[in-house]
Amino acid sequence: MKKIFPILMLALIFTLNSCSSNDNGGSGPAPVPKVTANTTVSAPTLSSPDEAVWDSVSTTTLDISGQNVPKRAVPKPATISSTVIVQAINKNDSLYLRLQWNDNDFSVWRDYYSVYSVEPLNFTWNSWSGEDQLYVMFDGAPGGGWDVWNWRVLTTGTDNLAEGFRYRNDSLIRDTGTVPVAIPNNPLPGGRNPYYVHDSLSAFHGYILPLNSLDTNYATSTGWTVGQKVPGWIIDPSLKTASVTRRNSRLDIKAVSNYNTELKKYTVVLARALNTTYDDDLDMSTKNSVTAKIGIFNNQDDFYLGGSNRGFTVNFTLILK
């Protein structure tokens, strides 16, 4: 018995050491993922999300989960991608991020109207319909919390921009600036028919309703078909080339994107100066790294709405230099 006891003690010590291990097979905390920005390649021109320069930049795949904070998920099967592929470039005092994820549908018809009768012409307002979104969040925003880059496929992406926010105390605070990319196409009194349609009337079938192509005199127009859609948001196309001063810090993030209908995949490139000089933007120009996270929203425009259509990565380290 005396000989067996030391052997049992050694086995116990070995077991305890194994359980406290931090490697992938252990029960300790998982290592923090890292994404390293490439500082040697040329800066993207933002002419396309698939420029050749990205072929020379390493990729990092991060898991997406509704159980990662900020968490508002419900116990339902997720409808979001399980992963997001991230690439980063630090060049010319700007940060460029390329993100790719799977999405089962190109959800761009936010708050759209659909024709349900043609004689007389009447619509249904589908105010429940959302849009696909992307959130990139950097810890350390001025005043505390997270500096947020929010790309939305319709209400920012159609102008090749993303919108800036700060996230603190469970609230999204919009960055300074009064000019929006998109204006709601609110319904006429009664809440059913759109105030505006495209000036091509029933001949128009697109999802981008430009501010300079509106018509209100459509009640007696012909050629409409049951189920035909009218966009629920009006896009100001002038912001694509507007001065930074006009866009202010609210819209100082450039974007270019693509949805591949065959692969059912988004590719989005976001870009912003490391130091914008705005008081509500995180200055990354003097930092070697920042803590970040990424959120994917599928056909959902409400950041605070819980459900299976949203998920985030865990916090990861973005190495800038």
C-alpha positions in Angstrom: 0.0 0.0 0.0 2.9 2.4 0.8 4.3 1.8 -2.6 1.0 2.5 -4.4 0.4 5.8 -2.6 3.3 7.8 -4.2 2.2 6.5 -7.6 -1.4 7.7 -7.0 -0.1 11.1 -5.9 2.0 11.5 -9.1 -1.0 10.5 -11.2 -3.1 13.2 -9.4 -0.5 15.9 -10.0 -0.2 15.0 -13.7 -4.0 15.1 -14.0 -4.3 18.6 -12.4 -1.5 20.0 -14.5 -3.2 18.6 -17.6 -6.5 20.3 -16.7 -4.9 23.7 -16.1 -3.2 23.6 -19.5 -3.9 26.6 -21.9 -3.3 24.7 -25.1 -6.1 23.8 -27.4 -6.8 20.5 -25.7 -6.9 22.1 -22.2 -9.6 23.7 -20.1 -7.9 27.0 -19.7 -8.8 30.3 -21.5 -8.5 30.1 -25.3 -5.8 32.3 -26.8 -6.9 35.7 -28.1 -7.1 35.6 -31.9 -4.8 38.0 -33.8 -5.2 39.7 -37.1 -2.0 41.4 -38.5 -2.2 44.3 -40.8 0.1 44.1 -43.8 2.3 47.3 -44.0 4.3 46.4 -47.2 1.8 46.1 -50.0 0.3 49.1 -51.8 -2.8 50.8 -50.6 -6.1 49.6 -52.2 -7.7 52.1 -54.6 -11.2 51.1 -53.5 -12.2 50.5 -57.1 -13.3 47.0 -56.2 -13.4 44.7 -53.1 -11.5 42.2 -55.1 -8.3 44.2 -56.1 -5.2 42.1 -56.8 -3.4 43.6 -53.8 -5.5 41.5 -51.4 -4.0 38.3 -52.9 -0.7 39.2 -51.1 -2.4 39.8 -47.7 -2.8 36.9 -45.2 -6.3 35.9 -44.0 -7.6 35.1 -40.6 -10.9 33.3 -40.1 -12.9 34.2 -37.0 -15.9 32.4 -35.6 -19.2 34.2 -35.4 -21.7 33.4 -32.6 -24.8 34.8 -31.2 -23.4 34.0 -27.7 -20.6 36.6 -28.0 -21.2 40.1 -26.5 -23.0 42.3 -27.2 -25.3 39.3 -26.8 -29.1 39.5 -27.5 -29.5 36.1 -29.0 -32.5 33.7 -28.5 -32.2 29.9 -28.5 -33.0 29.4 -32.2 -30.9 28.1 -35.1 -28.6 30.9 -36.3 -29.3 32.4 -39.8 -25.9 34.2 -39.9 -22.6 33.0 -41.2 -20.6 30.9 -38.7 -17.3 32.6 -39.7 -15.9 35.8 -41.2 -12.6 36.0 -43.1 -10.5 39.1 -42.2 -7.6 40.8 -44.0 -6.0 44.1 -43.0 -3.6 46.7 -44.6 -2.0 49.7 -42.9 -0.8 52.0 -45.5 -0.6 55.8 -46.2 -1.8 56.5 -42.6 -5.0 54.6 -43.3 -6.5 51.3 -42.2 -8.1 49.0 -44.8 -10.1 46.0 -43.8 -11.4 43.3 -46.1 -14.2 41.1 -44.7 -15.9 38.1 -46.3 -18.8 36.1 -45.0 -21.6 33.9 -46.3 -25.2 35.1 -46.5 -28.1 33.2 -47.9 -29.8 36.2 -49.5 -29.0 39.7 -50.7 -31.2 41.6 -48.2 -31.4 45.1 -49.7 -35.1 45.8 -49.6 -35.4 47.5 -46.3 -39.0 48.8 -45.5 -40.0 48.4 -49.1 -43.5 48.8 -50.6 -45.1 46.1 -52.8 -48.1 46.5 -55.1 -51.1 44.5 -54.1 -53.7 45.9 -56.5 -53.4 47.8 -59.8 -56.9 49.1 -60.3 -56.9 51.2 -58.2 -53.2 51.3 -57.5 -52.5 50.3 -53.9 -49.4 49.2 -52.0 -48.5 47.3 -48.9 -45.7 48.8 -46.7 -43.4 46.0 -45.6 -41.9 47.9 -42.6 -40.7 44.6 -41.1 -38.1 44.1 -43.8 -34.5 44.8 -42.9 -31.1 44.9 -44.6 -27.7 43.1 -44.2 -25.2 44.8 -42.0 -21.6 44.7 -40.8 -20.2 46.2 -37.6 -16.5 46.6 -36.9 -15.8 47.7 -33.4 -12.5 49.0 -31.9 -12.0 49.3 -28.1 -10.9 52.7 -26.7 -13.2 55.3 -28.2 -12.8 58.8 -26.9 -14.8 59.0 -23.7 -14.8 55.2 -23.3 -16.4 52.3 -25.1 -16.0 51.2 -28.7 -15.4 53.1 -31.9 -17.8 51.6 -34.5 -17.8 51.3 -38.3 -21.2 50.3 -39.5 -21.7 49.3 -43.1 -25.2 48.6 -44.3 -25.9 47.2 -47.8 -28.6 49.7 -48.7 -28.5 52.8 -46.5 -24.7 53.3 -46.6 -23.2 50.8 -49.0 -25.0 52.2 -52.1 -22.9 55.4 -51.6 -19.7 53.5 -50.9 -19.6 54.6 -47.3 -20.0 53.3 -43.8 -21.4 55.2 -40.8 -19.5 56.0 -37.6 -20.8 55.4 -34.1 -19.6 54.9 -30.5 -20.9 52.1 -28.4 -20.9 52.5 -24.7 -23.2 51.7 -21.8 -25.2 49.4 -24.2 -26.0 52.3 -26.5 -25.0 53.3 -30.0 -24.1 57.0 -30.3 -23.9 58.4 -33.8 -20.8 60.4 -34.7 -21.0 64.1 -35.5 -22.7 65.0 -38.7 -26.2 65.8 -39.9 -26.1 64.6 -43.5 -27.3 61.0 -44.0 -26.8 58.7 -47.0 -30.4 57.5 -46.9 -33.7 59.2 -46.1 -36.9 57.2 -45.2 -39.5 57.1 -48.0 -42.3 57.4 -45.5 -45.9 56.4 -46.4 -48.7 58.7 -47.2 -51.3 59.3 -44.5 -52.9 56.0 -43.9 -49.6 54.2 -43.8 -49.9 52.1 -46.9 -48.7 53.8 -50.1 -45.2 55.3 -50.6 -44.8 59.1 -50.7 -42.4 58.8 -53.5 -41.7 56.4 -56.4 -39.1 56.6 -59.1 -39.8 59.1 -61.8 -39.7 56.2 -64.3 -42.8 55.0 -62.5 -43.7 51.4 -63.2 -40.8 51.0 -65.6 -38.4 51.2 -62.6 -37.4 47.9 -60.8 -34.3 48.8 -59.0 -33.6 48.9 -55.2 -31.8 52.3 -55.2 -34.2 55.2 -55.3 -32.1 58.3 -55.9 -32.9 61.7 -54.4 -32.8 63.3 -57.8 -35.2 60.9 -59.4 -38.4 61.1 -57.4 -42.1 61.4 -58.4 -45.2 61.8 -56.3 -47.8 61.8 -59.1 -48.2 58.1 -59.7 -51.7 57.2 -58.5 -53.1 57.1 -62.0 -50.0 55.6 -63.7 -50.2 52.3 -65.5 -48.0 49.3 -66.1 -47.7 48.2 -62.5 -47.8 44.5 -61.6 -48.9 42.9 -58.4 -45.9 42.3 -56.2 -43.8 44.9 -57.8 -41.5 46.7 -55.3 -40.8 50.3 -54.5 -37.8 51.1 -52.3 -38.5 52.3 -48.7 -35.4 54.5 -48.6 -34.2 57.4 -50.7 -30.5 57.5 -51.4 -28.5 60.8 -51.8 -26.0 59.9 -54.6 -24.0 63.1 -54.1 -22.3 61.8 -50.9 -20.1 59.4 -52.9 -17.9 62.3 -53.9 -18.9 64.8 -51.3 -16.1 66.6 -49.3 -15.0 65.1 -46.0 -16.2 68.3 -44.3 -19.7 67.8 -45.5 -19.8 64.1 -44.5 -18.1 64.9 -41.1 -17.1 62.1 -38.8 -20.4 60.4 -39.3 -19.5 59.4 -42.8 -15.7 59.4 -42.9 -15.4 55.7 -43.5 -15.1 54.6 -47.2 -16.5 51.3 -48.4 -16.7 49.1 -51.5 -18.6 45.9 -51.6 -19.9 43.0 -53.7 -22.5 40.2 -53.2 -21.7 37.0 -55.1 -25.1 35.5 -55.9 -23.7 32.1 -56.9 -21.5 31.7 -53.8 -23.9 33.6 -51.6 -21.0 35.6 -50.2 -20.3 39.2 -49.3 -17.0 40.9 -49.8 -16.7 44.3 -48.1 -13.6 46.6 -47.9 -13.7 49.4 -45.3 -11.1 52.2 -45.0 -10.5 55.1 -42.7 -7.6 57.3 -41.7 -5.8 56.1 -38.6 -6.2 59.6 -37.2 -9.2 61.5 -38.6 -8.6 64.4 -36.1 -12.3 64.1 -35.1 -13.0 64.1 -31.4 -15.4 61.1 -31.6 -13.0 58.8 -33.6 -10.4 56.6 -32.1 -6.8 57.7 -33.0 -5.0 54.6 -34.1 -2.0 56.3 -35.6 0.2 55.9 -32.4 -0.9 52.4 -31.5 0.8 49.2 -32.2 -2.4 47.2 -31.8 -6.1 47.6 -30.8 -8.7 45.3 -29.5 -11.5 44.7 -32.0 -14.6 42.6 -32.7 -16.9 42.1 -35.7 -20.6 41.7 -36.0 -22.7 40.3 -38.8 -26.4 41.0 -39.2 -28.6 39.1 -41.6 -31.6 41.1 -42.9 -31.8 43.1 -39.7 -31.5 46.8 -39.2 -32.1 47.1 -35.5 -28.9 46.8 -33.4 -30.8 46.2 -30.2 -33.2 43.5 -31.5 -32.4 40.1 -30.2 -32.7 37.0 -32.4 -30.8 34.5 -34.5 -30.0 37.0 -37.3 -27.1 38.6 -35.5 -23.7 37.5 -34.1 -20.3 38.7 -33.2 -16.7 37.4 -33.0 -14.9 37.3 -29.7 -12.5 40.2 -29.0 -9.4 39.9 -31.1 -6.1 41.8 -31.4 -5.6 43.8 -34.5 -1.8 44.3 -34.9 -1.2 47.6 -36.7 2.6 47.8 -36.8 
